[in-house]
Amino acid sequence: MITTHQLPSHRDYLLLSLPLIVSTITTPLLGLVDTAVVGHLFDPAYLGGTAIGALIFNTMYWLFGFLRVSTSGFAAQARGKDDLRAGADDLLRPLAIALVIGLMFIALQVPIFKGALLLMRPDADVAHWAGVYFHIRIWGAPITLLNYVLIGWLMGMAHIRQTLITQISMNVLNMLMAIWFAQGLHFGVAGVAAATLFAEGIALLVGLWFVWRSPYMQLAFVRWKGLFAWSSLLPMFRANRDLLVRTICLLAMFNIFTAQSTAFGPELLAANSILIQLHYMMAYFYDGFANASSIFAGRAKGAGNIRLLRRSVQLARTWTLLTALLLTLIYGAGRELFVRLFSDNEAVIRLALAYNGWLLLFPICAGFGLVFYGIFTGMTLTAPVRNSMLLALLLYIVACLILVPLYGNHGLWVSFLLFAVGRSLFLVMYVPGLEKRFAGHTAERAESTG
């Protein structure tokens, strides 16, 4: 890994990005395999129920996804300024918060599930299978959130190999067990949920082991006194506040999308669920570049290195464009094959193929928003992220109100793409002001240490 004072080349950027791409691309495979395994059980209600159940967990976990993102940003900054005590603190604080939130999810599981059904209004069969899935996976809520923090810290400290092993061990194990439990042992939807729960528990043990072995995490670094004082927690809460708003906007968009899909009936809900899983594969491919950009940008801020920040922006821009072209070509060449991986139900397949062409536009529409998000979160400069998502959500709601009544599911997918365009355009507008904000931060730090 290059030092803080060296500028990364394209090769350096790829050497950091590619393992992170491999790591993050396995994450949507959890939903992808769950959808594919259940889709081959021939009843669309199984697939619709699993999609509803998975959406509930996405809503819950994404709402607190800032636990990973902010932990990664703060850890990268701590390493950039060689403050390993701060790096240890930046792990322990979000770990405690993650545990508390996860236990609250378990305690409130009944009202959470009932509230979700009231919002989405699925038919009785879909609601039943969603309940089977939900009430098994909910017991892994603390485990999932703890994993977010561990992976974020390992990533921020540039423990890329350890991050890769932790996530891949979880996702590969989940895939194998989902197939075995659901189809081999005929546990169906319950087997898919149980496989995910077990795999996440193994990942927690693996992540804890890597943190324990890290040279950047020793008990001597921990300042127990004042660790959870308000003055210590305030910077984390400030950074997370805007990320929470960003996540709420994202979840609102997906919940509106799923509610609209549900209103179109079980078969179209199943078809849209397949296309959304394919969208996740593209989005998480970008996430590897976003994570690499976050590490470089965080180190730049920690070290006060403006040249490293400029280089991070340049690399992010170049590889966003190249990735958009690559993803469009790959999906364009194999889109029918990709759709058929998810279901044997011909009615669902025909519907998915009728609408899947919209995904060809997704890479270029969403790419800059997905990758440049890493630049801003690495610097823990989160207000632009918040503002861009609020504007994108407003654009999406207006588009849905106009286009869905006129064009049905086609109108829904056009609205989805307008949201993707909005989150990219509105965030990129803040890039020219990055250097000014960076200079202000550097001056403040010099004044506080001088």
Buried (B, 14 or more C-beta within 10 A) or exposed (E): EBEBEEBBEEEBBBBBBBBBBBBBBBBBBBBBBBBBBBBBBEBBBBBBBBBBBBBBBBBBBBBBBBBBBBBBBBBBBBBBBEBBEBBBBBBBBBBBBBBEBBEEBEEBBEEBBEEBBEBBEBBEBBBBBBBBBBBBBBBBBBBBBBBBBBBBBBBBBBBBEBBBBBBBBBBBBBBEBBBBBBBEEEBBBBBBBBBBBBBBBBBBEBBBBBBEEBEBBEEEBBEEEEBEEEEBBEBBBEBBBBBBBBBBBBBBBBBBBBBBBBEBBBBBBBBBBBBBBBBBBBBBBBBBBBBBBBBBBBBBBBBBBBEBBBBBBBBBBEBBBEBBEEBBEBBEEEBEEBBBBBBEBEBBBEBBBEBBEBBBBBBBBBBBBBBBBBBBBBBBBBBBBBBBBBBBBEBBBEBBEEBBEEEBBBBBBBBBBBBBBBBBBBBBEBBEEBEEBBEEBBEEBEEEEE
